[in-house]
Amino acid sequence: MDLNQEQFTTSTDTNMATKNKEPLSSAMKRTNEWISSQEIPSDVTVNAGGVSFSLHKFPLISKCGYLRKLVLESADSDLSIVEIPDVPGGAPAIELAAKFCYGINFEISIDNIAMLRCVAEYLEMTEDYAVGNLVSRTEAYVNEVTLKSLSGAVAVLHSSEDLLPIAEEVKLVSRCIDTIAFVACKDSEFCTPRRAEGGTNNLISSTAPNAKPLVDWWAEDLTVLRIDFFQRVLIAMTARGYKQYALGPLLMLYAQKSLRGLVRSHP
């Protein structure tokens, strides 16, 4: 029996509240029905994020270095339960990684690329174990799609906030910040390329404007970011020559949009 085909079932932990249960996708329902009809029993249960995934070892260890090491190095020669409590992205990430191992098609998008890139790294889904593995697939998407636009970089940077520290380790955070700073400065009237030895006139013109500047078209996009990531974006922008006096309106906009919930209204 070819275990690289759609052989994948999931079962939600009975201890979870009903409202936290995610319905199985149609593809996974079809897979579940196929396995049941073929009477192929799972030989390993992966517990992650409060969800139990009933799976098969072969398709997993053929692409996941992390799981291969657990199985091969286990004192239990018939290891049947694997606990992954701290996997980045939790149960949704394991579900997509398992789909990839079983050859089930799913869409890589701006919404899930950060989670996929991080779980691929965590599970060691590299070319050492399979050609065209999930690390290389997600890296290709990051380079060819995510980092090609400011909106894509901002969205992925925002998603990375819940995937630390691994999002930092794979340089997803730093690459998104660099892309945002590059695009923001590229066509901005408030940005002048920094020189190795700047003159006094340049310093004065960049810090003492005659008129209050308006924010650029991309400014509101940045307000979704966590404050420390927002700060790092501004630092990267100033390093590329963004004028310091133009940061004021950005900070005001960020305070209005992002910190609104922290301000209590007084009667």
GIVENNOR-V944905 format. One record per backbone hydrogen bond with DSSP energy under -1.0 kcal/mol. NH is the residue of the N-H (numbers start at 1). CO is the residue of the C=O. Records with the same first field share a line. If there is no record, write none. Layout:
# GIVENNOR-V944905
NH: CO  CO
This chain:
# GIVENNOR-V944905
5: 2
7: 5
9: 54
11: 52
16: 13
20: 17
21: 18
29: 25
30: 26
31: 27
32: 28
33: 29
34: 30
35: 31
36: 32
37: 33
38: 34
40: 35
43: 55
44: 55
45: 80
46: 53
47: 82
48: 51
51: 48
52: 11
53: 46
55: 44
60: 56
61: 57
62: 58
63: 60
64: 60
65: 124
66: 123
68: 64
69: 65
70: 66
71: 67
72: 68
73: 69
79: 76
82: 45
84: 47
90: 87
94: 90
95: 91
96: 92
97: 93
98: 94
99: 95
100: 96
101: 97
102: 98
103: 100
104: 99
113: 109
116: 112
117: 113
118: 114
119: 115
120: 116
121: 117
122: 118
123: 119
125: 120
126: 124
129: 126
130: 126
135: 125
137: 133
138: 134
139: 135
140: 136
141: 137
142: 138
143: 139
144: 140
145: 141
146: 141
147: 142
148: 145
153: 149
154: 150
155: 151
156: 152
157: 153
158: 154
159: 155
160: 156
161: 158
162: 159
163: 160
167: 163
169: 165
170: 166
171: 168
172: 167
173: 167
175: 171
176: 172
177: 173
178: 174
179: 175
180: 176
181: 177
182: 178
183: 179
184: 180
185: 181
186: 182
191: 188
192: 241
203: 199
204: 200
205: 201
206: 202
208: 204
219: 216
223: 220
224: 221
225: 222
230: 226
231: 227
232: 228
233: 229
234: 230
235: 231
236: 232
237: 233
238: 234
239: 235
241: 238
242: 237
243: 190
245: 206
246: 243
247: 244
251: 247
252: 248
253: 249
254: 250
255: 251
256: 252
257: 253
258: 254
262: 259
263: 260
